[in-house]
Every structure is written in C-alpha cells, then in structure tokens.
C-alpha cells in the first residue's frame, strides 16, 4: 500500500493525479470561485517572494533561486506540488457548497 494517499498512479483514468483532478474541478466550477482561489494563491506566492527577497541586493534573481532549489530538491518539490493541488482543489470544492 502507498505511504501517502495522494501518491496515486497518474495514469489511472478513474483516479487521476492531484493536478488532473484540480483542472477537472477548475474547468467545471464557477469561474468566479476559481479566480478568487487563484488570486489567494498568487497573493501567497507574492508574500513568499517578498520575504525571500527581503534585504537582498538589486542583482538578486528569485527565479534563479527557485530553479536551483527545484534542481536540488525535485522529489520534495513534486510532493509539495501534489499536496498544494489537493489543497487548492479542496478549497474550490468547499466554496461550491456555500
């Protein structure tokens, strides 16, 4: 049995990956809800970039830092992305009921 419930077979057409399920939900949900949830996500990214860039010189390129981190920690980043897709999908679905 899998160690984590969201590490499913991405080729399984009945289950799908967290990414595919997010896009299924995003395509069928109310576009206003999806836009609001995306805006929340983008706000979170903006804050993280500001925090990471704080007290850095003008030559600091956050994109280089991100690329390097992904190269060095690909598995960890992929697992985090799956979790974030699940979280974002859940946030949209919860809003549909309200």
C-alpha positions as CSV (number, residue, x, y, z in Angstrom):
1,X,0.0,0.0,0.0
2,X,1.2,3.5,-0.8
3,X,2.7,5.5,2.0
4,X,0.7,8.7,1.1
5,X,-2.8,8.7,-0.2
6,X,-2.0,11.4,-2.8
7,X,0.8,9.4,-4.4
8,X,-1.6,7.6,-6.8
9,X,-1.0,6.3,-10.2
10,X,-1.1,9.3,-12.5
11,X,-2.1,7.1,-15.5
12,X,-5.2,5.6,-13.8
13,X,-8.1,7.1,-15.7
14,X,-10.5,6.5,-12.9
15,X,-8.5,8.2,-10.2
16,X,-6.1,10.7,-11.8
17,X,-3.4,12.8,-10.4
18,X,-3.9,15.7,-8.0
19,X,-3.0,18.0,-10.9
20,X,-5.6,16.4,-13.3
21,X,-8.3,16.5,-10.6
22,X,-7.6,20.2,-9.9
23,X,-8.0,21.1,-13.5
24,X,-11.2,18.9,-13.8
25,X,-12.7,20.8,-10.8
26,X,-11.4,24.2,-12.1
27,X,-12.9,23.7,-15.5
28,X,-16.4,22.8,-14.1
29,X,-16.5,25.1,-11.1
30,X,-17.9,28.6,-11.0
31,X,-15.2,30.8,-12.7
32,X,-15.6,33.5,-10.0
33,X,-14.7,31.0,-7.3
34,X,-11.7,29.6,-9.3
35,X,-10.5,33.2,-9.9
36,X,-10.8,34.1,-6.3
37,X,-8.9,31.0,-5.2
38,X,-6.2,31.6,-7.8
39,X,-5.9,35.2,-6.5
40,X,-5.4,33.9,-3.0
41,X,-2.7,31.5,-4.3
42,X,-0.9,34.3,-6.2
43,X,-1.1,36.5,-3.1
44,X,0.6,33.8,-1.1
45,X,3.4,33.5,-3.8
46,X,3.8,37.3,-3.7
47,X,4.3,37.3,0.0
48,X,6.8,34.4,-0.2
49,X,8.8,36.2,-2.9
50,X,8.8,39.4,-0.8
51,X,10.0,37.5,2.2
52,X,12.7,35.7,0.3
53,X,13.9,38.9,-1.5
54,X,13.9,41.0,1.7
55,X,17.4,42.5,2.4
56,X,18.8,41.2,-0.9
57,X,20.7,43.4,-3.4
58,X,19.3,44.6,-6.7
59,X,21.1,41.7,-8.5
60,X,19.1,39.1,-6.6
61,X,17.1,37.0,-9.0
62,X,14.4,35.0,-7.3
63,X,13.8,32.9,-10.4
64,X,17.4,31.6,-10.3
65,X,16.9,30.7,-6.6
66,X,13.7,28.8,-7.4
67,X,15.2,27.0,-10.4
68,X,18.3,25.9,-8.4
69,X,16.1,24.7,-5.5
70,X,14.0,22.6,-7.9
71,X,17.1,21.1,-9.4
72,X,18.4,20.2,-5.9
73,X,15.1,19.1,-4.4
74,X,13.0,17.8,-7.3
75,X,11.3,14.9,-5.4
76,X,10.4,17.1,-2.4
77,X,9.1,19.9,-4.7
78,X,6.9,17.4,-6.7
79,X,5.4,16.1,-3.5
80,X,4.7,19.6,-2.3
81,X,3.1,20.5,-5.6
82,X,0.8,17.4,-5.3
83,X,-0.3,18.5,-1.8
84,X,-0.9,22.0,-3.0
85,X,-3.0,20.8,-5.9
86,X,-5.1,18.8,-3.4
87,X,-5.4,21.8,-1.1
88,X,-6.5,24.1,-3.9
89,X,-9.0,21.6,-5.3
90,X,-10.4,21.2,-1.8
91,X,-10.7,25.0,-1.4
92,X,-12.6,25.3,-4.6
93,X,-14.9,22.4,-3.8
94,X,-15.7,23.7,-0.3
95,X,-16.7,27.0,-1.8
96,X,-19.1,25.3,-4.2
97,X,-21.2,24.1,-1.3
98,X,-21.5,27.6,0.3
